[in-house]
């Protein structure tokens, strides 16, 4: 049974490790955080041999992509710069898994033997709600201004609606200003541009680990800015502590180490967190922001999952709800449509900051990351439809997320797999260490490859720079029949037979 998560609306339950008969969580790291591998290229040769693609699909894939997936890193091109070659040759774990999925994507009728993606954080539960709203007549408006160049921060009408939306749903004590809003084609673009204007090449940004791994590419590929990792221990280390707990002490320690090696300009904070699914209290966020102020660091606060809270006993508090921020000129809040509105393909990311210099600098880069006028119109129409958002979409979305989360976690419990309690987001951070033959990142990759070989994409911990091998992020925001155990696997669980056989190289089926 799950522990009772009921708390007062103003509190956040401890994200304790949930398990039924799973292994205890060791407090010792298998290797120092500095030795933990980054999301480098992983050979998929085994995967391709074991799960051959259909001929008609394979013919459509370029030889360069196939070479990359086989683990053959493209050689240096004389036509590209050093930077161009680094970008071309880059291939992370998350990108590789998604590329394989793209070549053999599951479909209920067209490709029922394809790969199911429980690795990419997408909400696939609300397409019916979105289709109904996005096909209404007010979405089809075309105006001459929508077909012309706009303010590169975003059309004024969109920035005004974003400001009103954030004022309401972030519970801001004062109306937020449209002039402090920047809109770009996704939060990845915002990360890249912010890094470019507050850091110089080779500077580093402080970030607790594990973290959403693609931020590495967001910062590095364009801006040549690196991340300096602050490791969080997977074991609770005291009476009032919790697994992977972020504290000011850990930030201070990380900053002290970082200052010996690199220049630091900022810290990235995620709330709700990806991949831990943790929600920080207002008190915790204030202490983090005060740390940033003491050290004159920009605080980039990622709140893209703020409306995915499906546990009614938990309340999310945006930093925009704070009446007086410790350092408003160095506090920048990101939000987008991908997660909260299940619209990853729309490509809308927003930033709110009171720093006018930052807004002006980002505006200079906006022409590279603009959004079509018609899309901006649709998003503005959606954001101003408070009736639909608050009474139709959000309640139904939360209900579906809650049901999908319950289904997945019950399956994990039946298999004795520990996981962190998650009142929000689209995923669960699960502990699969007992399925590793040894505690190593090589063994974690072997398990990850076995999932791929059996047509399932998950995200392994090293893609998130986790310092301990064996943790996986499992996305549950999908249709239940995609998550469901088959009869044979369900019978195996009931009989107590080994369910994960990947470590032994045998057949593997998961959810």
C-alpha positions as CSV (number, residue, x, y, z in Angstrom):
1,X,0.0,0.0,0.0
2,X,1.1,3.6,-0.6
3,X,1.9,5.6,2.4
4,X,-0.9,8.2,3.1
5,X,0.4,11.4,1.5
6,X,-2.3,13.6,3.1
7,X,-0.9,16.9,4.4
8,X,-2.2,20.4,4.9
9,X,-2.6,22.3,1.6
10,X,0.3,24.6,2.5
11,X,2.7,21.8,3.1
12,X,4.6,19.3,0.9
13,X,4.8,15.7,1.9
14,X,8.3,14.3,2.2
15,X,9.2,12.6,-1.1
16,X,10.1,9.4,0.7
17,X,11.1,6.3,-1.1
18,X,8.0,4.2,-1.8
19,X,8.5,0.5,-1.9
20,X,6.9,-2.9,-1.1
21,X,9.6,-5.3,-0.4
22,X,12.2,-3.6,-2.6
23,X,15.9,-3.3,-1.8
24,X,17.1,-0.8,0.8
25,X,18.8,2.3,-0.6
26,X,22.5,2.4,0.0
27,X,23.9,5.7,1.1
28,X,27.3,5.1,-0.4
29,X,28.0,6.3,-3.9
30,X,29.3,3.8,-6.4
31,X,31.8,6.4,-7.6
32,X,32.5,10.0,-6.9
33,X,30.1,12.5,-8.6
34,X,33.0,13.9,-10.6
35,X,33.4,10.5,-12.3
36,X,29.8,10.0,-13.1
37,X,29.5,9.9,-16.9
38,X,27.6,12.4,-18.9
39,X,25.1,11.6,-21.6
40,X,27.6,10.5,-24.2
41,X,26.9,8.4,-27.3
42,X,25.9,4.9,-26.6
43,X,26.2,2.1,-29.1
44,X,22.8,0.8,-30.4
45,X,24.2,-1.9,-32.6
46,X,22.8,-4.6,-30.3
47,X,19.4,-2.9,-30.4
48,X,19.2,-2.7,-34.1
49,X,20.2,-6.3,-34.5
50,X,17.7,-7.6,-32.0
51,X,14.8,-5.4,-33.1
52,X,15.2,-4.9,-36.8
53,X,13.2,-2.1,-38.4
54,X,10.7,-2.7,-41.1
55,X,12.3,-2.4,-44.5
56,X,10.1,0.5,-45.7
57,X,10.9,2.5,-42.6
58,X,14.6,1.7,-42.7
59,X,14.9,2.9,-46.3
60,X,13.8,6.4,-45.2
61,X,16.6,6.8,-42.7
62,X,19.8,8.5,-43.8
63,X,23.1,6.6,-43.6
64,X,24.5,9.2,-41.2
65,X,21.7,8.6,-38.7
66,X,22.2,4.8,-39.0
67,X,25.9,5.2,-38.5
68,X,25.3,7.2,-35.4
69,X,22.8,4.7,-34.0
70,X,25.3,1.9,-34.6
71,X,27.8,3.8,-32.5
72,X,29.9,4.9,-35.4
73,X,30.6,8.5,-34.5
74,X,30.8,10.6,-37.7
75,X,34.3,11.5,-38.6
76,X,35.6,15.1,-38.7
77,X,34.2,17.1,-41.6
78,X,36.6,19.5,-43.4
79,X,33.5,21.6,-44.3
80,X,32.7,22.4,-40.6
81,X,34.3,24.4,-37.9
82,X,35.5,22.9,-34.7
83,X,32.2,23.9,-33.1
84,X,30.3,22.6,-36.1
85,X,32.0,19.2,-35.8
86,X,31.3,19.0,-32.1
87,X,27.6,19.7,-32.7
88,X,27.4,17.2,-35.5
89,X,29.1,14.5,-33.5
90,X,27.1,15.0,-30.4
91,X,24.7,12.2,-29.5
92,X,23.4,11.8,-26.0
93,X,21.4,8.9,-24.5
94,X,18.1,10.8,-24.5
95,X,18.6,11.7,-28.2
96,X,19.5,8.2,-29.2
97,X,16.5,6.7,-27.5
98,X,14.2,9.2,-29.1
99,X,15.8,8.7,-32.5
100,X,15.2,4.9,-32.3
101,X,11.6,5.6,-31.2
102,X,11.1,7.9,-34.2
103,X,12.1,5.2,-36.6
104,X,9.8,2.6,-35.2
105,X,7.1,4.6,-33.4
106,X,4.2,2.5,-31.8
107,X,0.7,3.0,-33.2
108,X,-2.4,1.1,-32.1
109,X,-3.3,0.1,-35.6
110,X,-0.5,1.1,-38.0
111,X,2.5,-0.2,-36.1
112,X,1.3,-2.3,-33.0
113,X,4.8,-3.9,-32.7
114,X,6.5,-0.5,-32.5
115,X,8.4,1.1,-29.7
116,X,6.4,2.6,-26.8
117,X,8.0,5.7,-25.4
118,X,7.9,6.1,-21.7
119,X,11.1,8.1,-21.7
120,X,10.1,11.4,-23.3
121,X,8.2,13.7,-20.9
122,X,5.0,14.2,-23.0
123,X,1.4,14.2,-21.8
124,X,-0.5,11.9,-24.2
125,X,-3.7,11.8,-22.1
126,X,-5.5,15.0,-23.3
127,X,-5.5,15.0,-27.1
128,X,-9.3,14.8,-27.2
129,X,-9.7,17.9,-25.0
130,X,-7.2,19.8,-27.0
131,X,-8.6,18.9,-30.3
132,X,-12.1,20.0,-29.3
133,X,-10.8,23.4,-28.1
134,X,-8.2,24.1,-30.8
135,X,-10.7,23.5,-33.6
136,X,-13.2,26.1,-32.4
137,X,-13.7,29.1,-34.8
138,X,-11.8,31.6,-32.6
139,X,-8.6,29.6,-33.3
140,X,-8.9,30.1,-37.1
141,X,-8.5,33.9,-37.2
142,X,-6.1,35.3,-39.7
143,X,-5.1,39.0,-39.5
144,X,-2.4,40.8,-41.6
145,X,-0.3,41.4,-38.5
146,X,-0.1,37.7,-37.9
147,X,1.6,37.3,-41.3
148,X,4.2,40.0,-40.7
149,X,7.2,40.2,-38.5
150,X,6.4,40.8,-34.9
151,X,8.2,42.1,-31.8
152,X,10.9,39.5,-31.3
153,X,10.0,39.2,-27.7
154,X,6.6,38.0,-28.9
155,X,3.5,39.8,-30.1
156,X,2.2,42.3,-27.6
157,X,-1.2,40.7,-27.4
158,X,0.5,37.3,-26.5
159,X,2.8,38.8,-23.9
160,X,-0.2,40.6,-22.3
161,X,-2.1,37.3,-22.1
162,X,1.0,35.5,-20.6
163,X,1.3,38.2,-18.0
164,X,-2.3,37.9,-17.0
165,X,-2.2,34.1,-17.0
166,X,0.9,34.0,-14.8
167,X,-0.6,36.6,-12.5
168,X,-3.6,34.4,-11.9
169,X,-2.1,30.9,-11.9
170,X,1.1,31.9,-10.0
171,X,-1.0,33.9,-7.5
172,X,1.2,37.0,-8.0
173,X,0.4,39.7,-5.3
174,X,0.6,42.3,-8.0
175,X,-0.3,42.3,-11.7
176,X,2.7,41.1,-13.8
177,X,3.8,43.3,-16.7
178,X,3.8,42.3,-20.4
179,X,7.0,44.2,-20.9
180,X,8.8,41.8,-18.6
181,X,7.7,38.8,-20.7
182,X,9.8,37.2,-23.4
183,X,8.3,34.4,-25.6
184,X,10.3,32.0,-27.7
185,X,9.9,28.7,-29.4
186,X,10.4,26.5,-26.4
187,X,12.1,26.7,-23.0
188,X,15.2,25.1,-24.6
189,X,15.7,28.2,-26.7
190,X,15.2,30.3,-23.6
191,X,17.9,28.4,-21.7
192,X,20.3,28.8,-24.6
193,X,19.6,32.5,-24.9
194,X,19.8,33.3,-21.2
195,X,23.1,31.4,-21.0
196,X,24.4,33.4,-23.9
197,X,23.6,36.8,-22.3
198,X,24.5,36.2,-18.7
199,X,27.6,34.0,-19.2
200,X,30.7,34.1,-21.3
201,X,32.0,31.0,-23.1
202,X,33.5,28.4,-20.7
203,X,31.6,29.8,-17.7
204,X,29.6,27.4,-15.7
205,X,26.1,27.4,-14.2
206,X,25.5,25.6,-10.9
207,X,22.8,22.9,-11.0
208,X,21.8,20.1,-8.5
209,X,22.0,16.6,-9.9
210,X,20.1,14.6,-11.1
211,X,18.5,17.1,-13.5
212,X,16.7,17.1,-16.9
213,X,19.7,16.2,-19.1
214,X,18.9,18.1,-22.3
215,X,19.7,21.3,-20.4
216,X,23.3,20.3,-21.0
217,X,22.8,20.7,-24.8
218,X,20.6,23.8,-24.4
219,X,23.5,25.6,-22.7
220,X,26.5,24.1,-24.4
221,X,25.8,23.6,-28.1
222,X,25.0,27.3,-28.8
223,X,26.6,29.2,-25.9
224,X,29.5,27.0,-24.9
225,X,28.4,27.3,-21.3
226,X,28.9,24.3,-19.0
227,X,27.1,23.0,-15.9
228,X,28.7,22.5,-12.6
229,X,27.0,19.6,-10.7
230,X,25.9,19.7,-7.1
231,X,25.3,16.0,-6.2
232,X,22.2,15.0,-4.1
233,X,22.4,11.8,-2.1
234,X,19.8,9.2,-3.0
235,X,19.6,8.2,0.7
236,X,17.9,10.3,3.4
237,X,20.7,11.2,5.8
238,X,18.8,12.3,8.9
239,X,15.5,12.4,10.8
240,X,14.0,15.3,8.8
241,X,15.8,14.6,5.5
242,X,14.5,12.9,2.4
243,X,16.2,11.2,-0.6
244,X,17.8,13.5,-3.1
245,X,17.2,16.5,-0.8
246,X,18.5,19.9,-1.9
247,X,19.7,22.1,0.8
248,X,21.5,25.5,0.9
249,X,24.4,23.7,2.5
250,X,24.8,21.5,-0.6
251,X,24.6,24.6,-2.8
252,X,27.2,26.4,-0.8
253,X,29.5,23.4,-0.9
254,X,29.0,23.1,-4.6
255,X,29.7,26.7,-5.2
256,X,32.9,26.6,-3.2
257,X,34.2,23.7,-5.3
258,X,33.1,25.4,-8.5
259,X,34.9,28.6,-7.7
260,X,38.2,26.7,-7.7
261,X,37.7,25.7,-11.3
262,X,35.3,27.9,-13.2
263,X,33.5,31.3,-13.3
264,X,29.9,31.0,-12.0
265,X,27.2,33.3,-13.0
266,X,24.0,31.6,-12.0
267,X,22.1,28.6,-10.5
268,X,19.3,26.6,-12.1
269,X,16.4,25.6,-9.9
270,X,13.5,23.4,-11.0
271,X,10.2,23.4,-9.2
272,X,8.4,21.0,-9.6
273,X,11.6,19.1,-10.2
274,X,12.6,17.0,-13.2
275,X,13.2,14.1,-12.8
276,X,12.6,13.9,-9.0
277,X,9.0,15.2,-9.3
278,X,9.6,17.1,-6.0
279,X,7.7,20.3,-5.1
280,X,9.7,22.7,-2.9
281,X,8.0,24.7,-0.3
282,X,8.0,28.6,-0.4
283,X,10.4,28.6,2.5
284,X,12.8,26.3,0.7
285,X,12.7,28.4,-2.5
286,X,13.3,31.6,-0.5
287,X,16.4,30.1,1.1
288,X,17.7,29.0,-2.3
289,X,17.1,32.5,-3.7
290,X,18.8,34.1,-0.7
291,X,21.8,31.9,-1.4
292,X,21.8,33.2,-5.0
293,X,21.6,36.8,-3.8
294,X,24.5,36.4,-1.2
295,X,26.7,35.1,-4.0
296,X,25.4,37.5,-6.7
297,X,24.2,34.6,-8.9
298,X,21.3,34.7,-11.3
299,X,18.6,32.2,-10.3
300,X,16.9,30.6,-13.4
301,X,13.8,29.1,-12.0
302,X,12.1,26.4,-14.2
303,X,8.4,26.1,-13.4
304,X,7.2,24.3,-16.5
305,X,5.3,21.6,-14.5
306,X,3.5,24.1,-12.2
307,X,0.0,23.0,-13.2
308,X,0.6,19.3,-13.3
309,X,0.0,18.9,-9.5
310,X,-2.5,16.0,-9.3
311,X,-2.4,15.4,-5.5
312,X,-5.1,17.6,-4.0
313,X,-3.4,17.7,-0.7
314,X,-0.4,19.5,-2.2
315,X,-0.1,23.1,-3.3
316,X,2.5,24.5,-5.6
317,X,3.9,27.9,-4.9
318,X,5.5,29.9,-7.7
319,X,8.3,32.3,-6.9
320,X,6.1,34.8,-8.6
321,X,3.8,34.6,-5.7
322,X,6.4,36.0,-3.4
323,X,5.7,39.6,-2.4
324,X,9.3,40.6,-2.2
325,X,12.0,38.5,-3.9
326,X,15.5,38.5,-2.4
327,X,17.0,39.7,-5.7
328,X,14.3,40.4,-8.3
329,X,16.9,41.6,-10.9
330,X,18.6,38.2,-10.8
331,X,15.5,36.0,-10.6
332,X,14.1,34.8,-13.9
333,X,11.1,32.4,-14.1
334,X,10.5,30.1,-17.0
335,X,7.2,28.5,-18.0
336,X,5.8,26.9,-21.2
337,X,2.9,25.0,-22.8
338,X,4.6,21.7,-23.4
339,X,3.9,20.0,-20.0
340,X,1.0,21.8,-18.4
341,X,-1.1,22.0,-21.6
342,X,0.2,18.7,-23.2
343,X,1.3,20.7,-26.2
344,X,5.0,19.9,-26.7
345,X,4.7,20.4,-30.4
346,X,3.4,23.9,-30.2
347,X,6.9,25.1,-29.1
348,X,6.0,28.0,-26.7
349,X,8.3,28.9,-23.9
350,X,8.0,32.1,-21.7
351,X,10.3,34.0,-19.4
352,X,9.3,36.5,-16.8
353,X,12.0,38.8,-15.4
354,X,12.1,42.3,-13.9
355,X,15.6,42.7,-15.4
356,X,15.1,45.1,-18.4
357,X,18.7,44.6,-19.5
358,X,18.1,40.9,-19.8
359,X,14.9,41.4,-21.7
360,X,16.6,43.7,-24.2
361,X,19.5,41.3,-24.7
362,X,17.1,38.4,-25.3
363,X,15.1,40.5,-27.8
364,X,18.3,40.7,-29.9
365,X,18.3,36.9,-30.2
366,X,14.5,36.5,-30.6
367,X,14.7,36.6,-34.4
368,X,16.4,33.2,-34.2
369,X,13.7,31.7,-32.0
370,X,10.5,33.3,-33.1
371,X,7.0,31.7,-33.3
372,X,4.5,32.0,-36.1
373,X,1.9,34.7,-35.8
374,X,-1.0,32.3,-36.1
375,X,0.4,30.1,-33.4
376,X,0.8,33.1,-31.1
377,X,-2.8,34.0,-31.8
378,X,-4.0,30.5,-30.9
379,X,-2.0,30.4,-27.7
380,X,-3.3,33.9,-26.6
381,X,-6.9,32.7,-27.2
382,X,-6.2,29.6,-25.2
383,X,-4.6,31.4,-22.2
384,X,-7.4,34.0,-22.0
385,X,-10.1,31.2,-21.9
386,X,-10.1,31.0,-18.1
387,X,-13.4,29.1,-18.2
388,X,-12.1,26.3,-20.3
389,X,-8.7,26.1,-18.5
390,X,-10.0,26.1,-14.9
391,X,-13.3,24.2,-15.3
392,X,-12.6,21.8,-18.1
393,X,-9.0,21.2,-19.0
394,X,-7.1,21.4,-15.7
395,X,-9.6,19.3,-13.6
396,X,-9.8,16.6,-16.3
397,X,-6.0,16.6,-16.9
398,X,-5.3,16.3,-13.2
399,X,-7.8,13.4,-12.9
400,X,-6.2,11.5,-15.8
401,X,-2.7,12.1,-14.5
402,X,-3.7,10.9,-11.0
403,X,-5.2,7.7,-12.4
404,X,-2.2,7.0,-14.7
405,X,0.2,7.7,-11.8
406,X,-1.8,5.3,-9.5
407,X,-1.8,2.6,-12.1
408,X,2.0,2.8,-12.7
409,X,2.9,3.0,-9.1
410,X,0.7,0.0,-8.2
411,X,2.5,-2.0,-10.8
412,X,5.9,-0.9,-9.4
413,X,4.8,-1.8,-5.9
414,X,3.6,-5.3,-7.1
415,X,7.1,-5.9,-8.4
416,X,8.8,-4.5,-5.3
417,X,10.4,-1.6,-7.1
418,X,11.1,1.5,-5.0
419,X,10.3,4.9,-6.3
420,X,10.1,8.5,-5.0
421,X,6.6,9.8,-4.1
422,X,5.5,12.3,-6.8
423,X,2.5,14.6,-6.4
424,X,3.1,16.3,-9.7
425,X,4.7,16.1,-13.2
426,X,4.4,13.3,-15.8
427,X,6.9,10.7,-14.5
428,X,8.1,8.7,-11.6
429,X,11.8,8.4,-10.5
430,X,12.2,4.7,-9.9
431,X,15.0,2.6,-8.3
432,X,16.0,-0.3,-10.5
433,X,19.3,-1.0,-8.9
434,X,18.4,-4.5,-7.9
435,X,18.3,-5.5,-11.6
436,X,22.0,-4.5,-12.1
437,X,24.5,-7.3,-11.9
438,X,26.9,-4.8,-10.5
439,X,26.7,-1.1,-9.4
440,X,28.1,0.6,-12.5
441,X,26.9,2.9,-15.2
442,X,28.0,0.4,-17.9
443,X,25.5,-2.1,-16.3
444,X,22.8,0.6,-16.2
445,X,23.3,1.2,-20.0
446,X,23.0,-2.6,-20.5
447,X,19.7,-2.5,-18.8
448,X,18.6,0.6,-20.8
449,X,19.6,-1.3,-24.0
450,X,17.5,-4.3,-23.0
451,X,14.5,-2.1,-22.6
452,X,15.1,-0.7,-26.1
453,X,15.5,-4.2,-27.5
454,X,12.1,-5.0,-26.1
455,X,10.5,-2.0,-27.7
456,X,10.4,0.3,-24.7
457,X,12.1,3.7,-24.3
458,X,12.9,4.7,-20.7
459,X,15.4,7.4,-19.5
460,X,18.3,6.0,-17.4
461,X,19.8,8.0,-14.6
462,X,23.1,8.9,-16.2
463,X,21.2,10.8,-18.9
464,X,20.2,13.1,-15.9
465,X,23.8,13.0,-14.5
466,X,22.6,11.0,-11.5
467,X,25.7,10.1,-9.4
468,X,24.4,6.6,-8.5
469,X,23.7,4.0,-11.3
470,X,20.3,2.2,-11.5
471,X,17.7,5.0,-11.3
472,X,15.3,5.5,-14.2
473,X,12.6,8.0,-15.0
474,X,9.4,6.4,-16.2
475,X,6.8,8.6,-17.9
476,X,3.2,7.5,-17.0
477,X,1.2,10.2,-18.9
478,X,0.1,7.7,-21.6
479,X,-3.0,5.6,-22.3
480,X,-3.4,2.8,-19.8
481,X,-3.3,0.0,-22.4
482,X,0.2,1.2,-23.3
483,X,1.2,0.7,-19.6
484,X,-0.6,-2.5,-19.1
485,X,0.9,-5.9,-18.2
486,X,0.3,-8.7,-20.6
487,X,-1.3,-11.9,-19.3
488,X,2.0,-13.8,-19.2
489,X,3.8,-11.0,-17.3
490,X,1.0,-10.5,-14.9
491,X,0.9,-14.2,-14.1
492,X,4.7,-14.1,-13.6
493,X,4.2,-11.3,-11.0
494,X,1.5,-13.2,-9.2
495,X,3.7,-16.3,-9.0
496,X,6.6,-14.2,-7.8
497,X,8.8,-15.1,-10.7
498,X,11.6,-12.7,-11.8
499,X,10.0,-10.0,-13.9
500,X,13.1,-8.2,-15.1
501,X,15.4,-10.6,-16.7
502,X,17.6,-8.1,-18.5
503,X,20.6,-8.5,-16.2
504,X,20.8,-12.1,-17.2
505,X,20.4,-11.4,-20.9
506,X,17.0,-13.1,-21.0
507,X,13.7,-11.9,-22.3
508,X,12.5,-8.6,-20.8
509,X,9.0,-7.1,-20.6
510,X,8.1,-4.1,-18.6
511,X,4.6,-2.6,-18.0
